[in-house]
Amino acid sequence: MALGLQEAECRMESNRAVWADDGGAYTDWVCEEVTAHSGAIFMAEAADGAPIGMISCWRVEDETDITVRPDARAHLYVGDIFVIESWRGISR
């Protein structure tokens, strides 16, 4: 799914790199961020158990954000959202 995400982003943004490792290094980085920052990766699957999507997210605390109280500076960072192309826009 990381490779599918990158391919979709390459079609939208000309500044995206094409990965030589099919997204392996990026997947490792996401897993490290999730682990280090109390995050999670959620997978969506079809009724038959086939994976159809994912979201990665983790906790971030922005110590430099002076617009909110220090006790309210933590938030959820959504790293990736991906749905395989054949399921995009489908209501089931």
N, C-alpha and C positions, 0 to 999 in steps of 0.2 A: 504494500500500500504506500510505503514511502516513495517508491519509484513512480507509482501512478500519480501521487501528489506532485512530485517534482515535474513530471511531464505536463500535467495540467497547468502548473505555474509557469513553465517555459512558454506555453502557448499564450499566456496572459501578459507576461513581463519579459521584455527582451534582455534584462540584466541577470536572469537566472542561469546558473551553471548547469551543464549536463554532467551527470555523475558517471564516472568510469566504473564505479563499484556497485552499481544498481541500488544505491542508497544505504549501503551497509554502514558506512561511517556516520551518516546522519541518524540512522536508527539507533546506533550505539550512543550517540550524543543525547538524543531524546530520552533514552532509557536512563542515562546518567543524571540528566536534569530532573526527571520524574523521581528518581530514587533520592537524590540530594535535597529535594525541596518538597517532600511530603505530597507528591503528586499521584496521578493515576493515568492509565491508558485504558479506555473503554472501547470494546469492540462491539459492533453491531453484526448480527448474523441473520440470514434468511431462515425460514421455517425448517429447511433441511440442514441447517447448521453451517452453511457456507458463509465465510466472512464477506460482508458487503460494505463495511465502513468502520471508521475509527475516529477517536478524538483523544488528544493528549493534553494534559493540563497539569499545572503545578502552582504551588503557593509562592508568591513573590512579595517581598516587603520593600517598598520604595522609601528609603530613609531620607531622600532628598525632596520629597513632595511636601512642600510647605503649605499647600492649599488645604490639607486635612490634618486633624490632630494626630500625634504620633501613634496613639493606640488604634488608629483606623487606617494605617498605611499598608496593611497587608491586603492583597487581593489575589484573585485567581487569574493566572496567565494561561490562555488557551494557545498551545503551541501549534497544533494541527487539527484540522477537520477534513476528513476525506470520505467520500462515498464513491464506490466503483461506478463507472459511467453508466452501466446498464440499469442502475437503480436511481440515478439522479432524476428528480422531478416526478417520481412515481409515488402515487398515493395508494397505499394498500390497506 
